[in-house]
Amino acid sequence: MGAVLDQDVIIIGSGPAGLTAATRLAEQNVRVLVLEKEEFGGLLKKVEWFRGHPDHPQGIAGPVLAAQLLDQAELAGVRLEYGEIDAVESYSTCHSVSCVNGRNYLASAVILAGGRRPLKLDIPGEQEFLNKGVIHCVLCDAGLFAGRTVAVCGGGDAGIIEALTIARFAARVIVIEKTSALTARDLLQERARVHPKIEFMFDTIPERINGNQVVESITTSHVFRGERNTFPVDGIIVDVGTIPNTDFLEDVIQRDSNNAVIVNERMTTNYNTIFAAGDLRSKSDLNLGGAIKDGVTVADSLLALLAK
């Protein structure tokens, strides 16, 4: 098939689950290749603060944790390469992982750990103004909006965390939520409600992002009354949910109704040498602690399989 089996395991995704598994396996002399589409460390690098890591009970900055996990993986001998996955195919003795750039890799086992990606609003102007006011990385870009007005679409945990983060810089933060109340954890809601820079628009849906070279305003509509309102903003953060990064799997791996990979307690899929860990698996905890635990579990399951 034009590829050499020069790794035992291919891990797709370099977030906390993938890097934890990679390091644990490499320390046991398993040849590990990690393929990452965007940035090694995943979304860790874009989040200001994490709690739930066993070595950092008081919390740790996302970029710092990402650097630590990458250092540990490289020290253990993990091979790291960029690659956007096009397909995973299974054969009698191995699995093939092909990338959109035409490269192809073979391995005895595959670990799916690509996490989730943000849902889009799918409204006019969203793609046009990406990184021109539609903020892709709040931690990276918050300083650019000092003294300005920013809208946050989404009142869940992620949206409120982003609102609190950018409120340290912005003059005004408007949280736009399609339901009649926030869905974030109580503690986050309390912090946001007393923040002098944060205000809320409930029962409201974004309809259009407007501007010339950059974002200048957003048009919204009221869910029940249908009233439309256009008001000036300098930046827009979209946090309306996430979806598992599993599109490339097609019908190879069993998934649930939300496209998350179905696994058993050993993180094994319907193929006994293809595993899934972290946020893309069904019934995931969707938090840092859960992802790290998954990484340990999947590595131990694979080591037990290789020992047979």
SEBA-217009 format. One record per residue (C-alpha): residue number from 1; residue in three letters; z, y, x. Coordinates in steps of 0.25 Angstrom, whole numbers. Last residue first. Layout:
N
<atom seq="NUM" type="ala" z="Z" y="Y" x="X"/>
...
***
This chain:
308
<atom seq="308" type="lys" z="98" y="-44" x="-3"/>
<atom seq="307" type="ala" z="103" y="-32" x="5"/>
<atom seq="306" type="leu" z="92" y="-23" x="1"/>
<atom seq="305" type="leu" z="97" y="-24" x="-14"/>
<atom seq="304" type="ala" z="111" y="-21" x="-10"/>
<atom seq="303" type="leu" z="106" y="-9" x="-2"/>
<atom seq="302" type="leu" z="98" y="-4" x="-14"/>
<atom seq="301" type="ser" z="110" y="-5" x="-23"/>
<atom seq="300" type="asp" z="119" y="3" x="-13"/>
<atom seq="299" type="ala" z="108" y="14" x="-11"/>
<atom seq="298" type="val" z="107" y="15" x="-26"/>
<atom seq="297" type="thr" z="122" y="16" x="-28"/>
<atom seq="296" type="val" z="124" y="26" x="-17"/>
<atom seq="295" type="gly" z="113" y="35" x="-22"/>
<atom seq="294" type="asp" z="118" y="34" x="-36"/>
<atom seq="293" type="lys" z="131" y="39" x="-32"/>
<atom seq="292" type="ile" z="125" y="51" x="-25"/>
<atom seq="291" type="ala" z="117" y="54" x="-38"/>
<atom seq="290" type="gly" z="129" y="53" x="-47"/>
<atom seq="289" type="gly" z="137" y="62" x="-38"/>
<atom seq="288" type="leu" z="126" y="72" x="-38"/>
<atom seq="287" type="asn" z="124" y="73" x="-53"/>
<atom seq="286" type="leu" z="114" y="67" x="-64"/>
<atom seq="285" type="asp" z="124" y="56" x="-68"/>
<atom seq="284" type="ser" z="111" y="47" x="-69"/>
<atom seq="283" type="lys" z="109" y="39" x="-82"/>
<atom seq="282" type="ser" z="95" y="36" x="-78"/>
<atom seq="281" type="arg" z="91" y="38" x="-64"/>
<atom seq="280" type="leu" z="84" y="51" x="-59"/>
<atom seq="279" type="asp" z="97" y="58" x="-56"/>
<atom seq="278" type="gly" z="102" y="49" x="-45"/>
<atom seq="277" type="ala" z="97" y="35" x="-41"/>
<atom seq="276" type="ala" z="86" y="26" x="-44"/>
<atom seq="275" type="phe" z="82" y="12" x="-38"/>
<atom seq="274" type="ile" z="70" y="4" x="-36"/>
<atom seq="273" type="thr" z="72" y="-9" x="-29"/>
<atom seq="272" type="asn" z="77" y="-17" x="-42"/>
<atom seq="271" type="tyr" z="65" y="-11" x="-50"/>
<atom seq="270" type="asn" z="70" y="-8" x="-64"/>
<atom seq="269" type="thr" z="79" y="3" x="-58"/>
<atom seq="268" type="thr" z="91" y="0" x="-49"/>
<atom seq="267" type="met" z="102" y="11" x="-48"/>
<atom seq="266" type="arg" z="112" y="0" x="-46"/>
<atom seq="265" type="glu" z="118" y="2" x="-60"/>
<atom seq="264" type="asn" z="104" y="1" x="-66"/>
<atom seq="263" type="val" z="93" y="11" x="-66"/>
<atom seq="262" type="ile" z="84" y="18" x="-76"/>
<atom seq="261" type="val" z="76" y="30" x="-70"/>
<atom seq="260" type="ala" z="77" y="43" x="-78"/>
<atom seq="259" type="asn" z="65" y="46" x="-86"/>
<atom seq="258" type="asn" z="73" y="52" x="-97"/>
<atom seq="257" type="ser" z="70" y="40" x="-106"/>
<atom seq="256" type="asp" z="74" y="30" x="-96"/>
<atom seq="255" type="arg" z="66" y="26" x="-84"/>
<atom seq="254" type="gln" z="61" y="12" x="-79"/>
<atom seq="253" type="ile" z="54" y="13" x="-65"/>
<atom seq="252" type="val" z="39" y="10" x="-63"/>
<atom seq="251" type="asp" z="34" y="17" x="-76"/>
<atom seq="250" type="glu" z="32" y="31" x="-71"/>
<atom seq="249" type="leu" z="41" y="32" x="-59"/>
<atom seq="248" type="phe" z="34" y="45" x="-54"/>
<atom seq="247" type="asp" z="41" y="53" x="-66"/>
<atom seq="246" type="thr" z="55" y="49" x="-61"/>
<atom seq="245" type="asn" z="61" y="62" x="-57"/>
<atom seq="244" type="pro" z="72" y="62" x="-68"/>
<atom seq="243" type="ile" z="72" y="74" x="-77"/>
<atom seq="242" type="thr" z="80" y="87" x="-77"/>
<atom seq="241" type="gly" z="86" y="97" x="-86"/>
<atom seq="240" type="val" z="84" y="111" x="-91"/>
<atom seq="239" type="asp" z="87" y="118" x="-78"/>
<atom seq="238" type="val" z="76" y="129" x="-76"/>
<atom seq="237" type="ile" z="81" y="141" x="-68"/>
<atom seq="236" type="ile" z="73" y="154" x="-71"/>
<atom seq="235" type="gly" z="73" y="167" x="-63"/>
<atom seq="234" type="asp" z="70" y="182" x="-64"/>
<atom seq="233" type="val" z="73" y="183" x="-79"/>
<atom seq="232" type="pro" z="68" y="193" x="-90"/>
<atom seq="231" type="phe" z="69" y="189" x="-104"/>
<atom seq="230" type="thr" z="59" y="184" x="-115"/>
<atom seq="229" type="asn" z="65" y="179" x="-128"/>
<atom seq="228" type="arg" z="59" y="171" x="-139"/>
<atom seq="227" type="glu" z="66" y="168" x="-152"/>
<atom seq="226" type="gly" z="64" y="154" x="-158"/>
<atom seq="225" type="arg" z="76" y="155" x="-166"/>
<atom seq="224" type="phe" z="81" y="141" x="-163"/>
<atom seq="223" type="val" z="78" y="138" x="-148"/>
<atom seq="222" type="his" z="77" y="152" x="-144"/>
<atom seq="221" type="ser" z="65" y="155" x="-135"/>
<atom seq="220" type="thr" z="64" y="159" x="-121"/>
<atom seq="219" type="thr" z="55" y="168" x="-112"/>
<atom seq="218" type="ile" z="59" y="170" x="-97"/>
<atom seq="217" type="ser" z="56" y="182" x="-88"/>
<atom seq="216" type="glu" z="52" y="187" x="-75"/>
<atom seq="215" type="val" z="49" y="174" x="-67"/>
<atom seq="214" type="val" z="40" y="177" x="-55"/>
<atom seq="213" type="gln" z="26" y="181" x="-52"/>
<atom seq="212" type="asn" z="24" y="186" x="-66"/>
<atom seq="211" type="gly" z="34" y="181" x="-76"/>
<atom seq="210" type="asn" z="38" y="173" x="-88"/>
<atom seq="209" type="ile" z="45" y="160" x="-90"/>
<atom seq="208" type="arg" z="42" y="154" x="-104"/>
<atom seq="207" type="glu" z="49" y="147" x="-115"/>
<atom seq="206" type="pro" z="64" y="145" x="-111"/>
<atom seq="205" type="ile" z="72" y="139" x="-122"/>
<atom seq="204" type="thr" z="85" y="145" x="-129"/>
<atom seq="203" type="asp" z="95" y="139" x="-137"/>
<atom seq="202" type="phe" z="105" y="146" x="-128"/>
<atom seq="201" type="met" z="103" y="158" x="-119"/>
<atom seq="200" type="phe" z="115" y="159" x="-109"/>
<atom seq="199" type="glu" z="121" y="170" x="-99"/>
<atom seq="198" type="ile" z="125" y="169" x="-85"/>
<atom seq="197" type="lys" z="129" y="181" x="-76"/>
<atom seq="196" type="pro" z="143" y="182" x="-80"/>
<atom seq="195" type="his" z="147" y="167" x="-78"/>
<atom seq="194" type="val" z="157" y="163" x="-89"/>
<atom seq="193" type="arg" z="147" y="155" x="-96"/>
<atom seq="192" type="ala" z="141" y="148" x="-84"/>
<atom seq="191" type="arg" z="154" y="143" x="-78"/>
<atom seq="190" type="glu" z="159" y="138" x="-92"/>
<atom seq="189" type="gln" z="145" y="131" x="-94"/>
<atom seq="188" type="leu" z="146" y="124" x="-80"/>
<atom seq="187" type="leu" z="160" y="119" x="-83"/>
<atom seq="186" type="asp" z="156" y="114" x="-96"/>
<atom seq="185" type="arg" z="144" y="106" x="-91"/>
<atom seq="184" type="ala" z="131" y="111" x="-94"/>
<atom seq="183" type="thr" z="124" y="110" x="-108"/>
<atom seq="182" type="leu" z="125" y="124" x="-112"/>
<atom seq="181" type="ala" z="124" y="128" x="-127"/>
<atom seq="180" type="ser" z="114" y="130" x="-138"/>
<atom seq="179" type="thr" z="103" y="123" x="-132"/>
<atom seq="178" type="lys" z="90" y="128" x="-125"/>
<atom seq="177" type="glu" z="98" y="135" x="-114"/>
<atom seq="176" type="ile" z="94" y="147" x="-106"/>
<atom seq="175" type="val" z="104" y="151" x="-95"/>
<atom seq="174" type="ile" z="103" y="166" x="-91"/>
<atom seq="173" type="val" z="108" y="170" x="-78"/>
<atom seq="172" type="arg" z="109" y="185" x="-74"/>
<atom seq="171" type="ala" z="112" y="192" x="-61"/>
<atom seq="170" type="ala" z="107" y="181" x="-53"/>
<atom seq="169" type="phe" z="114" y="176" x="-40"/>
<atom seq="168" type="arg" z="127" y="168" x="-43"/>
<atom seq="167" type="ala" z="121" y="166" x="-57"/>
<atom seq="166" type="ile" z="111" y="157" x="-50"/>
<atom seq="165" type="thr" z="121" y="146" x="-48"/>
<atom seq="164" type="leu" z="128" y="147" x="-61"/>
<atom seq="163" type="ala" z="114" y="146" x="-68"/>
<atom seq="162" type="glu" z="110" y="134" x="-60"/>
<atom seq="161" type="ile" z="123" y="127" x="-63"/>
<atom seq="160" type="ile" z="121" y="131" x="-78"/>
<atom seq="159" type="gly" z="107" y="125" x="-78"/>
<atom seq="158" type="ala" z="110" y="112" x="-71"/>
<atom seq="157" type="asp" z="122" y="109" x="-80"/>
<atom seq="156" type="gly" z="114" y="112" x="-93"/>
<atom seq="155" type="gly" z="111" y="126" x="-98"/>
<atom seq="154" type="gly" z="96" y="126" x="-95"/>
<atom seq="153" type="cys" z="86" y="137" x="-92"/>
<atom seq="152" type="val" z="93" y="146" x="-82"/>
<atom seq="151" type="ala" z="87" y="161" x="-82"/>
<atom seq="150" type="val" z="89" y="170" x="-70"/>
<atom seq="149" type="thr" z="91" y="185" x="-70"/>
<atom seq="148" type="arg" z="92" y="192" x="-56"/>
<atom seq="147" type="gly" z="102" y="198" x="-47"/>
<atom seq="146" type="ala" z="100" y="187" x="-37"/>
<atom seq="145" type="phe" z="89" y="178" x="-41"/>
<atom seq="144" type="leu" z="83" y="174" x="-27"/>
<atom seq="143" type="gly" z="97" y="170" x="-23"/>
<atom seq="142" type="ala" z="96" y="158" x="-33"/>
<atom seq="141" type="asp" z="84" y="152" x="-27"/>
<atom seq="140" type="cys" z="88" y="141" x="-19"/>
<atom seq="139" type="leu" z="100" y="137" x="-27"/>
<atom seq="138" type="val" z="92" y="139" x="-40"/>
<atom seq="137" type="cys" z="81" y="130" x="-35"/>
<atom seq="136" type="his" z="68" y="130" x="-44"/>
<atom seq="135" type="ile" z="70" y="144" x="-50"/>
<atom seq="134" type="val" z="59" y="149" x="-60"/>
<atom seq="133" type="gly" z="58" y="163" x="-54"/>
<atom seq="132" type="lys" z="46" y="161" x="-45"/>
<atom seq="131" type="asn" z="50" y="147" x="-40"/>
<atom seq="130" type="leu" z="44" y="141" x="-53"/>
<atom seq="129" type="phe" z="37" y="153" x="-60"/>
<atom seq="128" type="glu" z="24" y="146" x="-64"/>
<atom seq="127" type="gln" z="31" y="133" x="-67"/>
<atom seq="126" type="glu" z="41" y="139" x="-77"/>
<atom seq="125" type="gly" z="31" y="149" x="-82"/>
<atom seq="124" type="pro" z="28" y="143" x="-96"/>
<atom seq="123" type="ile" z="38" y="133" x="-100"/>
<atom seq="122" type="asp" z="40" y="118" x="-96"/>
<atom seq="121" type="leu" z="55" y="120" x="-95"/>
<atom seq="120" type="lys" z="56" y="111" x="-83"/>
<atom seq="119" type="leu" z="65" y="99" x="-81"/>
<atom seq="118" type="pro" z="72" y="98" x="-68"/>
<atom seq="117" type="arg" z="69" y="86" x="-59"/>
<atom seq="116" type="arg" z="78" y="74" x="-57"/>
<atom seq="115" type="gly" z="82" y="65" x="-46"/>
<atom seq="114" type="gly" z="72" y="58" x="-37"/>
<atom seq="113" type="ala" z="81" y="46" x="-33"/>
<atom seq="112" type="leu" z="73" y="34" x="-35"/>
<atom seq="111" type="ile" z="76" y="24" x="-25"/>
<atom seq="110" type="val" z="65" y="14" x="-20"/>
<atom seq="109" type="ala" z="66" y="1" x="-14"/>
<atom seq="108" type="ser" z="58" y="-8" x="-4"/>
<atom seq="107" type="ala" z="50" y="4" x="0"/>
<atom seq="106" type="leu" z="35" y="9" x="1"/>
<atom seq="105" type="tyr" z="30" y="23" x="2"/>
<atom seq="104" type="asn" z="17" y="30" x="-1"/>
<atom seq="103" type="arg" z="12" y="44" x="2"/>
<atom seq="102" type="gly" z="1" y="49" x="-6"/>
<atom seq="101" type="asn" z="7" y="63" x="-8"/>
<atom seq="100" type="val" z="11" y="60" x="-22"/>
<atom seq="99" type="cys" z="21" y="50" x="-16"/>
<atom seq="98" type="ser" z="21" y="35" x="-18"/>
<atom seq="97" type="val" z="33" y="26" x="-18"/>
<atom seq="96" type="ser" z="30" y="11" x="-17"/>
<atom seq="95" type="his" z="40" y="0" x="-19"/>
<atom seq="94" type="cys" z="42" y="-13" x="-12"/>
<atom seq="93" type="thr" z="41" y="-28" x="-13"/>
<atom seq="92" type="ser" z="34" y="-32" x="-26"/>
<atom seq="91" type="tyr" z="29" y="-18" x="-28"/>
<atom seq="90" type="ser" z="34" y="-6" x="-35"/>
<atom seq="89" type="glu" z="28" y="8" x="-37"/>
<atom seq="88" type="val" z="34" y="22" x="-36"/>
<atom seq="87" type="ala" z="25" y="34" x="-39"/>
<atom seq="86" type="asp" z="22" y="48" x="-35"/>
<atom seq="85" type="ile" z="34" y="52" x="-28"/>
<atom seq="84" type="glu" z="34" y="66" x="-21"/>
<atom seq="83" type="gly" z="37" y="64" x="-6"/>
<atom seq="82" type="tyr" z="45" y="70" x="5"/>
<atom seq="81" type="glu" z="51" y="61" x="15"/>
<atom seq="80" type="leu" z="65" y="58" x="19"/>
<atom seq="79" type="arg" z="68" y="45" x="28"/>
<atom seq="78" type="val" z="83" y="41" x="27"/>
<atom seq="77" type="gly" z="89" y="38" x="41"/>
<atom seq="76" type="ala" z="104" y="39" x="38"/>
<atom seq="75" type="leu" z="104" y="53" x="45"/>
<atom seq="74" type="glu" z="93" y="57" x="36"/>
<atom seq="73" type="ala" z="100" y="53" x="23"/>
<atom seq="72" type="gln" z="113" y="60" x="28"/>
<atom seq="71" type="asp" z="106" y="73" x="31"/>
<atom seq="70" type="leu" z="99" y="73" x="18"/>
<atom seq="69" type="leu" z="112" y="70" x="10"/>
<atom seq="68" type="gln" z="119" y="82" x="18"/>
<atom seq="67" type="ala" z="107" y="91" x="16"/>
<atom seq="66" type="ala" z="107" y="88" x="1"/>
<atom seq="65" type="leu" z="122" y="91" x="0"/>
<atom seq="64" type="val" z="121" y="104" x="7"/>
<atom seq="63" type="pro" z="110" y="108" x="-2"/>
<atom seq="62" type="gly" z="118" y="104" x="-15"/>
<atom seq="61" type="ala" z="131" y="112" x="-11"/>
<atom seq="60" type="ile" z="143" y="103" x="-11"/>
<atom seq="59" type="gly" z="154" y="100" x="-21"/>
<atom seq="58" type="gln" z="169" y="99" x="-20"/>
<atom seq="57" type="pro" z="169" y="83" x="-19"/>
<atom seq="56" type="his" z="159" y="83" x="-8"/>
<atom seq="55" type="asp" z="158" y="69" x="-2"/>
<atom seq="54" type="pro" z="157" y="63" x="-16"/>
<atom seq="53" type="his" z="146" y="72" x="-20"/>
<atom seq="52" type="gly" z="149" y="76" x="-35"/>
<atom seq="51" type="arg" z="148" y="92" x="-34"/>
<atom seq="50" type="phe" z="135" y="99" x="-31"/>
<atom seq="49" type="trp" z="133" y="114" x="-28"/>
<atom seq="48" type="glu" z="121" y="123" x="-26"/>
<atom seq="47" type="val" z="109" y="114" x="-31"/>
<atom seq="46" type="lys" z="95" y="115" x="-26"/>
<atom seq="45" type="lys" z="97" y="106" x="-13"/>
<atom seq="44" type="leu" z="103" y="95" x="-21"/>
<atom seq="43" type="leu" z="91" y="95" x="-30"/>
<atom seq="42" type="gly" z="84" y="85" x="-20"/>
<atom seq="41" type="gly" z="90" y="83" x="-6"/>
<atom seq="40" type="phe" z="76" y="82" x="0"/>
<atom seq="39" type="glu" z="67" y="92" x="-7"/>
<atom seq="38" type="glu" z="55" y="90" x="-15"/>
<atom seq="37" type="lys" z="49" y="76" x="-17"/>
<atom seq="36" type="glu" z="59" y="67" x="-9"/>
<atom seq="35" type="leu" z="56" y="53" x="-4"/>
<atom seq="34" type="val" z="68" y="46" x="3"/>
<atom seq="33" type="leu" z="64" y="35" x="13"/>
<atom seq="32" type="val" z="75" y="25" x="16"/>
<atom seq="31" type="arg" z="75" y="13" x="26"/>
<atom seq="30" type="val" z="88" y="6" x="23"/>
<atom seq="29" type="asn" z="97" y="5" x="36"/>
<atom seq="28" type="gln" z="110" y="6" x="28"/>
<atom seq="27" type="glu" z="112" y="20" x="31"/>
<atom seq="26" type="ala" z="98" y="22" x="25"/>
<atom seq="25" type="leu" z="103" y="17" x="12"/>
<atom seq="24" type="arg" z="115" y="26" x="10"/>
<atom seq="23" type="thr" z="107" y="38" x="15"/>
<atom seq="22" type="ala" z="95" y="35" x="5"/>
<atom seq="21" type="ala" z="105" y="33" x="-7"/>
<atom seq="20" type="thr" z="112" y="46" x="-5"/>
<atom seq="19" type="leu" z="99" y="53" x="-2"/>
<atom seq="18" type="gly" z="93" y="48" x="-15"/>
<atom seq="17" type="ala" z="105" y="50" x="-24"/>
<atom seq="16" type="pro" z="108" y="64" x="-18"/>
<atom seq="15" type="gly" z="93" y="69" x="-20"/>
<atom seq="14" type="ser" z="82" y="64" x="-11"/>
<atom seq="13" type="gly" z="72" y="58" x="-20"/>
<atom seq="12" type="ile" z="64" y="45" x="-20"/>
<atom seq="11" type="ile" z="71" y="35" x="-11"/>
<atom seq="10" type="ile" z="62" y="25" x="-4"/>
<atom seq="9" type="val" z="69" y="12" x="1"/>
<atom seq="8" type="asp" z="66" y="2" x="12"/>
<atom seq="7" type="gln" z="57" y="11" x="20"/>
<atom seq="6" type="asp" z="45" y="9" x="29"/>
<atom seq="5" type="leu" z="37" y="1" x="19"/>
<atom seq="4" type="val" z="23" y="5" x="24"/>
<atom seq="3" type="ala" z="13" y="11" x="15"/>
<atom seq="2" type="gly" z="-2" y="9" x="12"/>
<atom seq="1" type="met" z="0" y="0" x="0"/>
***
